[in-house]
Amino acid sequence: MGVEKFAKKEVAALMKARGSLTRATVGPIEGLINLGAGDPDFNQPEFINKAVYEAMKAGYTHYSFTGEPDFKEAIAGYYKKYGVTVDPKTQVLITSGGSQAIFQAFGAILNPGDELLIMDPAYQGYNTPSAYFGAKMTRAKQTKDKNGIYRPNFGNIENAITPKTKALLFCNPDNPTGTVWTQKELEKLAEIAVEKDIVVLADEIYTEFVWNDKHKTIIDLPGMWERTMVLMSFSKTFAWTGCRAGYIIAGPELMKAINAVPVGICSVPVPFQKAAVEALEKGWGFVAEMRDEYKKRIDFMVKRLNEIEGVSCPMPEGAFYLFPDVSSFGVPSMKFARDFFQQKKVRCAPGTQYGENGEGHIRFPMVKPVDELGEVCDRLEDYVKNLPPKAPPAVP
Ligand SMILES: Cc1ncc(COP(=O)(O)O)c(C=O)c1O
């Protein structure tokens, strides 16, 4: 036995499950179009870069134990847009991006053996933090509507809730499915959460990318302030994946628990917190530009994908991912994505990365310009043309 003997048991199990896999490294491959991660291909505006330097020059380089008050105020000001009044002093906690928001939220509530209910499909970044805290992840399968968009299935949600269920986590707008929950769906979920007395974690990091509507939050519905944590990030809103800033919004009592998770001093460097204030004040033109560009890419690629025989791709309601259905080819999505990568040098995520209910799908983030997305579709068309015909159903 190696270092595992020193490791916390949950960490040893994660090490074993991970094996030699790490997230980052495929060396440079000529001609590769990488649509693996959802990392926006926009660089943040110069005024934000400058704000970091100006803050350093002004001496904002010291401890900021629980985060800068003006950053929290700017966050509360931003969230008003969703019709919600937030007290920056007691209801906002700053995190180093959405991933830390997830970790800290889980750390506040999950005991070993607790169940955390997520949707199926769901973003895969919830899995290992929940395993780290010894919680059991359970899933409620979503079902597709007439447009081919996955929707919450409340029968499945209610059936999946057990006496051990501590919390339910949902992502709205959703990565990977593009679903935006309706007001009715949010109300139904709130009713269930109150009745079953569970916490709701609302991952809202794609709020700025809702295509035909306006984002609505669950936190303000009756009975929800005391049991909801909204998880947020600058990563997608301001294309800040490398700068790392995020936050949690929760009621003051729940926030006391989140605050008690010993992650140490606020881990967003102070100059970046100051720049984040500038982003929240003046960054909306940049966000609008990104939004327009994403929409253009989405419209282009949905149309083009649907022209490929056997591929069916719904128009996402929110976020900037496409989750086309390729089940007609009868190839497991893991193999489909791997072979597509090996044969055509396009990296995409297999649907099963998001749960077994994602089988038959692949995920494309819209983080490349239209011409490259066109090239991806051409390569996909070529790839599926050469797939062996699907075996006919077995005759009994
Ligand atoms: C739904 C969702 N939540 C959380 C995160 C993590 O956010 P961050 O990159 O800010 O850590 C991501 C990142 O892709 C995401 O898609």
The ligand as a Gaussian input file, in Angstrom:
#p B3LYP/6-31G(d) Opt

LIG

0 1
 C      -23.035000      23.884000     -13.423000
 C      -21.677000      24.282000     -12.956000
 N      -21.481000      24.518000     -11.658000
 C      -20.269000      24.853000     -11.181000
 C      -19.177000      24.970000     -12.024000
 C      -17.839000      25.320000     -11.465000
 O      -17.611000      26.675000     -11.586000
 P      -16.148000      27.297000     -11.491000
 O      -15.502000      27.091000     -12.797000
 O      -16.385000      28.728000     -11.172000
 O      -15.433000      26.586000     -10.405000
 C      -19.341000      24.726000     -13.402000
 C      -18.213000      24.822000     -14.315000
 O      -18.266000      24.501000     -15.475000
 C      -20.625000      24.382000     -13.881000
 O      -20.861000      24.163000     -15.176000

